[in-house]
Amino acid sequence: MAKANIAVADPIRAFDEFRDDPAAPLRTGIIHPVNDRSITAAIMAANLGLINPVLIGPMARIELAAAQAELDLANFEIVDAPHSHAAAEIGVSMAASGKVNALMKGALHTNELMAATLNGPTSLRTERRMSHVFVMRTNAYPKWLMISDGALNISPDLTAKKWIVQNAIDLAHAIGIESPRVAILSATEEVDPAILSTLDAAALCKMADRSQITGGRLDGPLAFDLAVSADAVVAKGLTSDVAGAADILIVPNLEGGNMMAKQLDYLAGAAAAGLVLGASVPIILNSRSDSVDERVASCALARRYHTWRTKAGT
């Protein structure tokens, strides 16, 4: 595959453009920030003016993590909680009542945080299905590349995929992509009744034709090479407004999206930020192995999305 070069020596620096937004810091509940990376990222993002963090978790463990990272918490609000489960419930309750405008995962498992967002009287559910979007930058591709869903929906059905696509399109709008090209991925560009993902892809494209999905240009099914390589498009003789220049890759299932994003990260030097959309507030959902810089980039992305969403009234 021919690779286009872009002038970003360090892909993580591409996220700096989101820091220039004049919006106020996003008041964010940091759930269980009891290790070095989670507490450092929260304080660094605060010092950059991206978020106004509320640290939620066992106070003694939060203070110990900060001391070990040589961070001063004197100017930051801490809400004491006995353990990670309680911290998630408190954070979700604060989000539901408007006391915070975003949530950020700390040192706890994704399923523990997300279970709190879905259940009980303080659920953050909306009419939409919640979904996760990776926003990536790599010198192997000439622009932003978004991948969904590689972290939340395991084997989404067609209805879930509709919202996965719409959420990703909305985030693309928030970062300045006016009419994103959306590639619905499978193993082939042909609709094959034996491969369910090709049928879903065809249905999603027709849903876009009928304005059930709006704001983007969809094509699928498309194999990965056809989605991102103009050379592959020419070689296979495909005519498409999306193929070879996709902004968004919609994967068939969680395994495919997770492996694709991590391959780009670890083998292609990509930098990634990640958000859960479709809840009443954006949820910053990083892997526990993500760097501090990537976590800060996700904070910048969340503030950009919140600003766009407020202006759009969605």
Beta strands, then each sheet from edge to edge (+ up, - down):
strand 1: 26-31
strand 2: 51-57
strand 3: 77-80
strand 4: 102-105
strand 5: 131-137
strand 6: 145-148
strand 7: 181-185
strand 8: 217-222
strand 9: 248-250
strand 10: 271-277
strand 11: 283-284
sheet 1: 3+ 2+ 1+ 4+ 11+ 10- 5+ 6- 9- 7- 8-
end
